[in-house]
Amino acid sequence: MNDRAEGDVSDMDREDAGPTESSDRQPVLDRDQWFARIDELCAEEGYFEPLGKSHSAYFHDDGPILLVSFESLDRILARKGQMPFGHDVAVANGWSHLTLICDGETWFRDPAVWGYFDRLVDEAFFEDFDRVLFYGAGDAGYAACAYCVCAPGATVLAISPRATLDPAITGWDHRNTSLRRLDFSTRYGYAPDMTEGASRVFVVFDPQMPENAMHAALFRADWVTPLPARHFGDSIEAAIEQTGILPDLLTAACEARLDPVGFARLWRIRRRYSPYLRGMLRKTEMAQRPRLALMVCRSVVARMGGYRFRRKLLELESRLGLPSSVQQGDTLTSGTSSSDDMRN
């Protein structure tokens, strides 16, 4: 198991860690420089191909397993190393990797992208690989589900995917209303239908966020496995990346080892992820449930310490008229009353 989350939360007092960015004093490339660099890299490793005005395809050929991911150019440029996330995972595992890159909020709805996947099918591109895994989150999760139809038997890992933005189907979702003008009714349009040829589709979502839960419910088929991640809203992918478990999830999905139990085991790392823990505490306070807040604080202090949680624990015990469970050594001396991994 990756230990990254340990470092993210060892100091419970610091602010939430944001996405990893290119801020380590290394040269940061602008768009033109980045395109030039990728062209140079692809001279030996694969190819880089513009697809119309707003999309590109980056292919790295390095093994019989293929990871297909979808990502925005802005996110790639903001990441340390300025490479697609899938590239790092693929290189670490000896996989081949294909990234579809969008420049702007396109949702990968572009005839140039459709034509590119049509060409891959005509060339039997996906048949050259023993296993194919599609991955994406949000709009990229939509794309991963929509285009997996091109590789029958592929596995899909989609985080908070949307089924479509077509208002005739999802008019209840009032997010991204300006993007409804995009064409979701023709080629590769309705993502749930496009997953029919997949071997397995794993949908990670927050069932307590109504819009995402309703989108997830549209992916109804025997080959779809829902993986609930409560209390995270639209920040699931950020949490999975920051805790360092995304490579483990991708590997488990690719090797047919991912299931609800395996996901739950990996997702237990959230118990050491400070944004989640602080969010849980905020929810109990907003619900005016001091005893539940006390359970959260006792669980965190018993396992990890953290000045803010110790201070809140003392405050809650005083408010509830309970004896202090924290001594000067900052250790709990009476009932931890853990909420047992803050169950989903």
Buried (B, 14 or more C-beta within 10 A) or exposed (E): EEEBBBEBBEEBEEEBBEEBEBEEEEEBBEEEEBBEBBEEBBEEBBBBEEBBEBBBBBBBBBBEBBBBBBBBBEBBBBBBEBBBBBBBBBBEBEBBBBBBBBBEEBBBBBEBBBEBBBEBBEEEBBEEBEBBBBBBBBBBBBBBBBBBBBBBEBBBBBBBBBBBBBEEBBEEBEEBEEBBEBBBEEBBBBBBBBBEEBBBBBBBBBBBBEBBBBBBBBBEEEBBBBBBBBBBBBBBBBBBBBBBBBBBBBBBBBEEEBBEEBBBBBBBBBBBBBBBBBBBBEBBBEEEEBEBBBBBBBBBBBBBBBEBBBBBBBBBBEEEEBEEBBEEEEEBEEEBBBBEEBEE
